């Protein structure tokens, strides 16, 4: 139980730390005709300083970015190829790229910059500012543009004219900067816990009940879960899971001439689930729903020859709920989920003449991909 709690806390800590902070790589600025080459580093380094000061971004080292960009001969300006964006994002391990352009008309310098989401290659923010003077005014202009990109107004020297504000850029058709859900498929490791009156009855038959013996259960399992979003706040999921419990019993009743017994439960659950989903930003989503499916249980007693079920199996409809959270990093998804299930097995099945139920609760943690 302590190990399970530590896993849950660690997973939640990662989500909490990472959900509000994004990595950004500021590329070398593209220069217009006649502008000194030093302006590229001046603008890029100044923009990078603003991202460093922001609580919402982690800025990747500028020297590393510049070296890689020079090595790969990337010069991004105008229309940007989506494949180039994704390749650079993967190279730097960044969720966003900042691309700046510097132009000059007479003695007036203009800096414009775009913040591009790597996963979608969409421009999520674009800002610009201009100022008249010598080349060193680029420090002030780039600082103002960087401040706008991170949502902070930067004061300028009173002797210099105020920057020209540009109209906000409208997102491309079909895109939105609002929080959004995502569809995905994940594969998870299961830690199941079995329960129910049928489960208790079987333990009693094997002298595993309270006061009759000591036993050590070992559980594991595997799960595949495919979640598809419907609209903004609903989802539909298809899942298949296999849970396993192996029990080693140390019998204390002197009636038997052996000391140990072994019992295993194998539980296969095929299910469809529908429910609600709620996104926080574009990287984190929570969901919960009600599921209906089919549960197939196999119970095997590996040592007790006098048992009425050396191996029994039966299937029944299962109902239950699931609650989960997904954390997205580009096309990868880290998932945590809790799933419950209960089946009612009628008489003359694996429980002999008893009408019993068999249930379980499983904690699942896994990884998958967005589709």
Secondary structure as UniProt FT lines:
FT   HELIX           2..18
FT   TURN            19..20
FT   STRAND          22..26
FT   STRAND          30..31
FT   TURN            33..34
FT   HELIX           38..53
FT   STRAND          57..59
FT   HELIX           62..72
FT   HELIX           82..92
FT   STRAND          96..105
FT   TURN            106..107
FT   STRAND          108..117
FT   TURN            118..121
FT   STRAND          122..132
FT   HELIX           135..137
FT   HELIX           138..149
FT   TURN            150..151
FT   TURN            158..159
FT   TURN            173..174
FT   STRAND          184..195
FT   HELIX           197..205
FT   TURN            206..207
FT   TURN            210..212
FT   STRAND          213..230
FT   TURN            231..233
FT   STRAND          234..251
FT   TURN            254..255
FT   STRAND          260..280
FT   TURN            281..283
FT   STRAND          284..301
FT   TURN            305..306
FT   STRAND          311..329
FT   TURN            330..331
FT   STRAND          332..345
FT   TURN            350..351
FT   STRAND          356..370
//
